[in-house]
């Protein structure tokens, strides 16, 4: 199985696979770059099919990157709830479908971008999960706490961080919410600019899927 260096998302993705066999806001201290004020563009709850469409595909991968298989767990799947609780330390009330996937840089070991999308029944439940994600930033994995970074994603809320793990891996990660949907994007050994680009593309795919459009069309 591929070796993945992600603070939170990779641990959950690997566990699930095994089990299945903002712009302009000021950052609160220690809470990352927080974007407020962007519209939700009518993004409500996504079905499992819509989450599938929203996940970054191999077809949409940047040049020199390949996409991994997309894992989508429907509403009520126990691994979806377990993964959400692991990521957020909340009850994950109202969780619907969840999707996980990643991009791997061709011919370059350990360079990855990981994505997670979770749909909720209400914005309130999505906000609670988002709050849990931010509170659970994995400080223990870093010699120094990850530093907030300012990126634009098109989400209603964005909290972004950058840090270097004890093993020396540079990680940048974005925690995002748009409407009823919470998304995570993590880059390993890649720049904040690459994370920003891919996180923004993730949000755009969510918007298109919510409108019933296939982002790869």
SULLIN-V103214 format. One record per backbone hydrogen bond with DSSP energy under -1.0 kcal/mol. NH is the residue of the N-H (numbers start at 1). CO is the residue of the C=O. If there is no record, write none. Layout:
# SULLIN-V103214
NH:CO, NH:CO
This chain:
# SULLIN-V103214
12:8, 13:9, 14:10, 15:11, 16:12, 17:13, 18:14, 19:15, 20:16, 31:28, 33:160, 43:40, 51:47, 52:48, 53:49, 54:50, 55:51, 61:58, 65:62, 66:104, 68:102, 71:100, 73:98, 77:74, 81:77, 82:78, 83:79, 84:80, 85:81, 86:82, 87:83, 88:84, 89:85, 95:92, 96:119, 98:73, 99:117, 100:71, 101:115, 103:113, 104:66, 105:111, 106:64, 108:105, 111:108, 113:103, 114:186, 115:101, 116:184, 117:99, 118:182, 119:97, 120:180, 121:94, 126:122, 127:123, 128:124, 129:125, 130:126, 131:127, 132:128, 133:129, 134:130, 135:131, 136:132, 137:134, 139:137, 141:138, 142:139, 147:162, 149:160, 156:177, 157:177, 159:175, 161:173, 162:147, 163:171, 165:169, 166:141, 168:165, 171:163, 172:187, 173:161, 174:185, 175:159, 176:183, 177:157, 178:181, 180:43, 181:178, 182:118, 183:176, 184:116, 185:174, 186:114, 187:172, 188:112, 189:170, 195:191, 196:192, 197:193, 198:194, 199:195, 200:196, 201:197, 202:198, 203:199, 204:200, 205:201, 206:202, 207:203, 208:204, 209:205, 210:206, 211:207, 212:209, 213:208, 217:214
